[in-house]
Amino acid sequence: MRPREADLTDPHLYADGDPHAVWERLRSQDPVSWQLAGGKTGYWSVTRHADVDRVLRDHATFTSTRGTFLNVLGKDDPASGKQLAVTDPPRHTAMRSPLQRTLSIRSTAEQIEMIRDRVRAALRPGLEHGSMDLAEAMSGLPVAVLGTMIGLPEADWPHVTELALMAVAPHEWTLPRGPVVTLRRAHRGLFAYFQDQTHARQGSTGTDLMSALLEMGIEGCPDPGTVVANCYSLIVGAATWPHAPTSALIELVRTGRYQELAGRPELLDPLVEESLRWASPANHFLRHTTRDVELGGVPLPAGAPVVVWLGSANRDESVFADPWTFDPARQPNRHLAFGSGPHNCLGAALARRMIRVVFEELFATVDDITLDAEPGHIASNFVAGHRHVPVTLRVRSPAGRNAT
């Protein structure tokens, strides 16, 4: 299959095919190329690390305001100017600053303690039974962590998790009427939920992230609608985080290196970074050119849709030595898993802490892991990850845990 014959927008390519083989050919033969989505709407596909990084950094030339995901290709995103992801500086900076400050309200130590509690709760059933579906166990972590910070009732976490998964992968978590209806229901459900949450907080004070945002406002002005849009954006973006540790653990088990890494705590930080490079949990981002521009030697007209493939950039042979090898000691690691430039993932530090704690807790309690079946990939052109990862755990005795 030649590069142009593969539809990179097809969710089933990621479930049943090999997008990395397509990206590899594109990087070497056609790194900035015109592609068709579903044989209809066209877009410029960008696969090399340097070009992807340039597009993400240069917001003046490659704008986010018309939408950032392929599901809005060919139309403008109605959240433009309200949601952080679809807003460019200076408005983006004004919106991001209070979010950044409120995410930092808790001390790092308090955050890590809370994250550890949530990770332990997610792992506890598997540790008790000696087996688990690793992907399912990890899937609720983002809402458990962010839900605690935002101030969402714990009883609501499963419902919010389900809606977030439907929003990022509607072809995988599909309602009977199909992925288009699934995506619409997920968006409406999440917005309605956060509207109810903001309404309940108006006129009161609180220490959670949502209350702080409502009190702080945007540019000093109360703006509940923007708070709703950005709580939605945080939850949906965080839904990709668990795929990094899950994909890394699969690779450690396959290569027989789990026990080695469990005994090398000095490699935890580079392991986290390599997990992000390897998984590249967010596959793509969409931008539009604001002027005529040349990218990678290819002229692009003003108004053109441009899709950057993060998974491809993170396997670029010109940047990463032996990119097809999972190397937990890789340093430096210039991956773009969190993007770059002004739209670099707002929750990147939080995600890194969560991933590290997942490894710490597993290494402290599980001597070894066995894959019980071949992991199943998610049908999504946005989320790179696994739907099911059934594993058997050789759980360490309590005495053995205390000795580590």
C-alpha positions as CSV (number, residue, x, y, z in Angstrom):
1,M,0.0,0.0,0.0
2,R,1.5,3.3,-1.1
3,P,1.2,6.3,1.3
4,R,-1.6,8.0,-0.7
5,E,-3.6,4.8,-0.8
6,A,-4.0,4.7,3.0
7,D,-6.6,6.9,4.5
8,L,-5.0,8.1,7.7
9,T,-8.4,9.5,8.9
10,D,-10.0,6.0,8.9
11,P,-10.3,4.9,12.6
12,H,-10.1,1.2,11.6
13,L,-6.5,1.7,10.2
14,Y,-5.5,2.2,13.9
15,A,-7.5,-0.8,15.1
16,D,-6.7,-3.3,12.4
17,G,-3.8,-1.9,10.4
18,D,-0.4,-0.3,10.9
19,P,-0.4,3.5,10.7
20,H,3.3,3.6,11.6
21,A,4.2,1.8,8.4
22,V,2.2,4.4,6.5
23,W,3.9,7.3,8.4
24,E,7.3,5.8,7.8
25,R,6.8,5.8,4.1
26,L,5.4,9.3,4.1
27,R,8.4,10.7,6.1
28,S,10.8,9.3,3.6
29,Q,8.8,9.8,0.4
30,D,6.2,12.6,0.9
31,P,6.6,14.3,4.3
32,V,4.2,17.1,3.5
33,S,1.5,15.7,1.2
34,W,-2.0,16.3,0.1
35,Q,-4.3,13.5,1.4
36,L,-8.0,12.8,1.2
37,A,-10.3,12.1,4.2
38,G,-12.7,9.4,3.3
39,G,-12.0,10.1,-0.3
40,K,-13.6,13.5,0.0
41,T,-12.3,16.5,1.9
42,G,-8.6,17.1,1.5
43,Y,-5.9,18.2,3.9
44,W,-2.1,18.6,4.1
45,S,-0.5,15.8,6.0
46,V,2.7,16.5,8.0
47,T,4.8,13.6,9.3
48,R,8.4,14.8,10.1
49,H,9.4,16.0,13.5
50,A,10.8,19.4,12.5
51,D,7.7,20.2,10.4
52,V,5.3,19.1,13.0
53,D,7.1,21.1,15.7
54,R,7.1,24.2,13.4
55,V,3.4,24.0,12.8
56,L,2.6,23.6,16.5
57,R,4.8,26.5,17.5
58,D,3.9,29.0,14.8
59,H,0.3,29.9,15.8
60,A,0.4,33.1,13.7
61,T,0.8,31.0,10.5
62,F,-1.0,27.8,11.6
63,T,-4.1,28.8,13.6
64,S,-6.1,26.6,15.9
65,T,-9.2,28.8,15.8
66,R,-11.0,26.8,13.2
67,G,-10.7,23.5,15.0
68,T,-8.0,21.1,16.2
69,F,-9.3,17.7,15.4
70,L,-10.2,15.9,12.1
71,N,-13.8,15.5,13.1
72,V,-14.3,19.2,12.3
73,L,-12.4,19.1,8.9
74,G,-14.3,21.1,6.3
75,K,-16.2,23.2,8.9
76,D,-15.4,25.6,11.6
77,D,-15.4,24.6,15.3
78,P,-18.3,26.4,17.2
79,A,-16.1,26.4,20.3
80,S,-13.7,28.8,18.7
81,G,-12.8,31.7,21.1
82,K,-14.4,29.9,24.1
83,Q,-12.3,26.7,24.5
84,L,-8.6,26.9,25.1
85,A,-7.7,24.5,22.4
86,V,-9.4,26.5,19.7
87,T,-8.1,29.9,20.7
88,D,-4.8,31.5,19.7
89,P,-2.7,34.2,21.6
90,P,-3.4,36.7,23.0
91,R,-6.9,35.4,23.9
92,H,-5.4,32.0,24.5
93,T,-2.8,33.4,26.9
94,A,-5.5,35.2,28.9
95,M,-7.6,32.0,29.1
96,R,-4.7,29.7,29.9
97,S,-3.2,31.7,32.7
98,P,-6.0,31.2,35.3
99,L,-6.2,27.5,34.3
100,Q,-2.5,27.2,34.8
101,R,-2.6,28.9,38.2
102,T,-5.6,26.9,39.5
103,L,-3.9,23.6,38.4
104,S,-1.0,24.7,40.6
105,I,-3.1,25.6,43.7
106,R,-2.3,22.3,45.4
107,S,1.3,21.7,46.3
108,T,3.2,19.0,44.3
109,A,3.3,16.8,47.4
110,E,-0.4,17.1,47.9
111,Q,-1.0,16.3,44.3
112,I,1.2,13.2,44.4
113,E,-0.5,11.9,47.5
114,M,-3.9,12.3,45.9
115,I,-2.7,10.7,42.6
116,R,-1.3,7.8,44.5
117,D,-4.6,7.2,46.3
118,R,-6.4,7.2,43.0
119,V,-3.9,4.9,41.3
120,R,-4.0,2.4,44.3
121,A,-7.8,2.4,44.1
122,A,-7.7,1.6,40.3
123,L,-5.2,-1.2,40.8
124,R,-6.6,-2.7,44.0
125,P,-9.2,-5.1,42.4
126,G,-6.5,-6.5,40.1
127,L,-4.0,-7.0,42.9
128,E,-6.6,-8.8,45.0
129,H,-7.6,-11.2,42.1
130,G,-4.2,-11.6,40.5
131,S,-5.5,-10.5,37.1
132,M,-7.0,-7.5,35.5
133,D,-7.8,-5.7,32.2
134,L,-5.0,-3.1,32.4
135,A,-6.6,-0.8,29.9
136,E,-10.0,-0.8,31.7
137,A,-8.3,-0.3,35.1
138,M,-6.4,2.7,33.8
139,S,-9.2,4.3,31.8
140,G,-10.9,5.9,34.8
141,L,-7.8,7.4,36.3
142,P,-7.9,10.8,34.5
143,V,-11.4,11.6,35.7
144,A,-10.6,10.3,39.2
145,V,-7.5,12.6,39.3
146,L,-9.0,15.7,37.6
147,G,-12.4,15.1,39.1
148,T,-10.9,15.4,42.5
149,M,-9.2,18.7,41.6
150,I,-12.2,20.1,39.7
151,G,-14.5,19.1,42.6
152,L,-16.7,16.5,40.8
153,P,-18.7,14.1,43.1
154,E,-17.1,10.7,43.1
155,A,-20.4,9.1,42.2
156,D,-20.3,10.9,38.9
157,W,-16.8,9.8,37.8
158,P,-17.9,6.6,35.9
159,H,-20.5,8.6,33.9
160,V,-18.0,11.4,33.1
161,T,-15.4,8.8,32.1
162,E,-17.8,7.1,29.8
163,L,-18.7,10.4,28.1
164,A,-15.1,11.4,27.7
165,L,-14.2,8.0,26.1
166,M,-17.1,8.4,23.7
167,A,-15.9,11.9,22.9
168,V,-12.3,10.9,22.0
169,A,-13.1,7.6,20.3
170,P,-16.7,7.5,19.1
171,H,-16.0,4.6,16.7
172,E,-14.8,2.5,19.7
173,W,-17.3,3.4,22.4
174,T,-20.2,3.5,19.9
175,L,-23.9,3.9,20.6
176,P,-26.3,1.8,18.5
177,R,-27.0,4.8,16.2
178,G,-23.4,5.1,15.2
179,P,-20.3,7.2,15.8
180,V,-21.7,10.5,14.7
181,V,-24.6,10.3,17.1
182,T,-22.2,9.0,19.8
183,L,-19.9,12.0,19.4
184,R,-22.8,14.4,19.5
185,R,-24.3,12.8,22.6
186,A,-20.9,12.8,24.3
187,H,-20.4,16.5,23.6
188,R,-23.9,17.5,24.7
189,G,-23.7,15.3,27.8
190,L,-20.4,16.7,29.0
191,F,-21.3,20.3,28.4
192,A,-24.7,19.8,30.2
193,Y,-22.9,18.2,33.1
194,F,-20.4,20.9,33.5
195,Q,-23.1,23.6,33.1
196,D,-24.9,22.0,36.0
197,Q,-21.7,21.9,38.1
198,T,-20.9,25.6,37.4
199,H,-24.5,26.6,38.2
200,A,-24.4,24.8,41.5
201,R,-21.3,26.8,42.5
202,Q,-22.3,30.3,41.5
203,G,-22.7,32.5,44.5
204,S,-20.6,30.3,46.7
205,T,-16.9,29.8,47.4
206,G,-14.8,26.7,47.3
207,T,-11.3,25.4,47.0
208,D,-11.7,23.2,44.0
209,L,-10.5,24.1,40.5
210,M,-13.9,24.9,39.1
211,S,-14.8,27.2,42.0
212,A,-11.5,29.0,41.7
213,L,-11.9,29.5,37.9
214,L,-15.4,30.9,38.4
215,E,-14.1,33.3,41.1
216,M,-11.1,34.3,39.1
217,G,-12.8,34.6,35.7
218,I,-11.1,35.3,32.4
219,E,-9.2,38.6,32.2
220,G,-10.8,39.5,35.5
221,C,-14.4,38.9,34.3
222,P,-16.7,36.1,35.4
223,D,-17.3,33.8,32.5
224,P,-19.1,30.5,33.4
225,G,-19.4,29.5,29.7
226,T,-15.7,29.6,29.2
227,V,-15.2,27.6,32.5
228,V,-17.6,25.0,31.2
229,A,-15.8,24.8,27.8
230,N,-12.4,24.4,29.4
231,C,-13.4,21.9,32.1
232,Y,-14.7,19.9,29.1
233,S,-11.4,20.3,27.3
234,L,-9.4,19.3,30.3
235,I,-11.4,16.1,30.9
236,V,-11.4,15.0,27.2
237,G,-7.7,15.8,26.8
238,A,-6.8,13.8,29.9
239,A,-8.6,10.7,28.6
240,T,-5.6,10.0,26.4
241,W,-3.1,9.9,29.4
242,P,-3.5,6.3,30.5
243,H,-2.4,4.9,27.2
244,A,1.2,5.9,27.8
245,P,1.8,3.6,30.8
246,T,-0.3,0.9,29.4
247,S,1.5,0.8,26.1
248,A,4.9,0.9,27.9
249,L,4.0,-2.0,30.2
250,I,3.0,-4.1,27.2
251,E,6.4,-3.5,25.7
252,L,8.2,-4.2,28.9
253,V,6.3,-7.5,29.2
254,R,6.9,-8.5,25.6
255,T,10.7,-7.8,25.9
256,G,11.0,-9.4,29.3
257,R,12.3,-6.2,30.9
258,Y,9.5,-5.6,33.5
259,Q,11.5,-7.0,36.4
260,E,14.7,-5.2,35.3
261,L,12.9,-1.8,35.3
262,A,11.2,-2.5,38.6
263,G,14.6,-2.7,40.1
264,R,16.0,0.5,38.6
265,P,14.2,3.5,40.2
266,E,16.8,5.8,38.7
267,L,15.1,5.2,35.3
268,L,11.6,6.2,36.3
269,D,11.8,9.7,34.8
270,P,13.2,8.6,31.4
271,L,10.8,5.7,31.4
272,V,7.9,8.1,31.7
273,E,9.2,10.2,28.8
274,E,9.9,7.1,26.6
275,S,6.3,5.9,27.4
276,L,5.0,9.1,26.1
277,R,7.1,8.9,22.9
278,W,6.3,5.3,22.3
279,A,2.5,5.6,22.8
280,S,2.0,9.1,21.5
281,P,-1.5,9.0,23.0
282,A,-2.8,11.8,20.9
283,N,-2.4,10.9,17.2
284,H,-3.0,14.2,15.5
285,F,-3.8,17.9,15.6
286,L,-5.4,20.1,13.0
287,R,-4.4,23.6,12.1
288,H,-5.3,26.0,9.2
289,T,-2.8,28.3,7.4
290,T,-3.4,32.0,7.8
291,R,-1.3,33.0,4.8
292,D,0.6,31.4,1.9
293,V,3.6,29.6,3.4
294,E,6.2,27.0,2.5
295,L,6.5,24.0,4.8
296,G,9.2,21.3,4.2
297,G,9.8,22.7,0.7
298,V,6.1,22.5,-0.2
299,P,4.0,25.6,-0.9
300,L,0.7,25.7,1.0
301,P,-2.0,28.2,0.2
302,A,-3.8,30.4,2.8
303,G,-6.8,28.8,4.4
304,A,-5.5,25.2,3.9
305,P,-6.1,22.5,6.5
306,V,-2.9,21.0,7.9
307,V,-2.8,17.8,10.0
308,V,0.3,17.0,12.1
309,W,0.8,13.4,13.1
310,L,2.5,13.2,16.5
311,G,2.9,9.5,16.4
312,S,4.9,9.9,13.2
313,A,7.1,12.7,14.6
314,N,7.9,10.6,17.6
315,R,9.4,7.9,15.3
316,D,11.4,10.3,13.1
317,E,14.7,8.6,12.4
318,S,16.4,11.9,12.0
319,V,15.7,12.8,15.6
320,F,15.6,9.5,17.6
321,A,18.3,6.9,17.4
322,D,16.7,3.5,16.8
323,P,13.2,4.9,17.1
324,W,11.5,1.5,16.7
325,T,13.1,0.3,20.0
326,F,11.4,1.1,23.3
327,D,14.4,2.4,25.3
328,P,13.5,3.3,28.9
329,A,17.0,4.9,29.3
330,R,16.6,7.2,26.2
331,Q,18.0,10.6,26.9
332,P,17.5,13.2,25.6
333,N,14.0,12.5,24.5
334,R,12.6,15.3,22.3
335,H,9.1,13.7,21.9
336,L,6.1,15.8,20.9
337,A,3.5,13.7,22.8
338,F,2.2,16.8,24.6
339,G,2.5,19.0,21.5
340,S,4.7,22.1,21.6
341,G,4.4,25.9,21.5
342,P,1.5,27.8,23.1
343,H,-0.8,24.8,22.9
344,N,1.5,22.5,24.7
345,C,-0.7,20.2,26.9
346,L,-1.9,22.2,29.9
347,G,-2.0,19.1,32.1
348,A,1.4,17.8,31.0
349,A,3.0,18.0,34.5
350,L,0.0,16.3,36.1
351,A,0.0,13.6,33.4
352,R,3.7,12.9,34.0
353,R,3.1,12.6,37.8
354,M,0.2,10.2,37.2
355,I,2.2,8.0,34.8
356,R,5.2,7.9,37.2
357,V,3.0,6.9,40.1
358,V,1.4,4.1,38.0
359,F,4.9,2.6,37.5
360,E,5.9,3.1,41.1
361,E,2.8,1.4,42.4
362,L,3.1,-1.6,40.0
363,F,6.8,-2.0,40.6
364,A,6.2,-2.0,44.4
365,T,3.4,-4.6,44.4
366,V,3.8,-6.8,41.3
367,D,6.8,-9.0,40.7
368,D,5.9,-9.8,37.1
369,I,3.1,-9.4,34.5
370,T,2.0,-11.9,31.8
371,L,-0.1,-10.9,28.8
372,D,-3.2,-13.2,28.7
373,A,-4.1,-12.2,25.1
374,E,-3.0,-10.0,22.3
375,P,-4.0,-6.4,23.3
376,G,-6.7,-4.9,21.2
377,H,-6.1,-1.4,19.7
378,I,-8.7,1.4,19.8
379,A,-10.5,2.3,16.6
380,S,-9.7,6.0,16.6
381,N,-7.6,8.4,14.4
382,F,-7.1,10.6,17.5
383,V,-6.4,8.3,20.5
384,A,-3.5,5.9,20.2
385,G,-4.1,3.1,22.7
386,H,-5.6,-0.2,23.6
387,R,-9.2,-1.1,24.5
388,H,-8.4,-4.3,26.3
389,V,-5.1,-5.5,27.8
390,P,-5.9,-8.7,29.9
391,V,-3.0,-9.6,32.2
392,T,-2.1,-11.9,35.0
393,L,-0.2,-10.4,37.9
394,R,2.4,-12.2,40.1
395,V,1.6,-10.1,43.2
396,R,4.3,-9.6,45.7
397,S,3.6,-10.7,49.3
398,P,3.0,-7.9,51.8
399,A,6.4,-8.8,53.5
400,G,8.1,-8.4,50.1
401,R,6.5,-5.1,49.5
402,N,7.7,-3.7,52.8
403,A,11.2,-4.9,52.0
404,T,11.4,-2.8,48.8
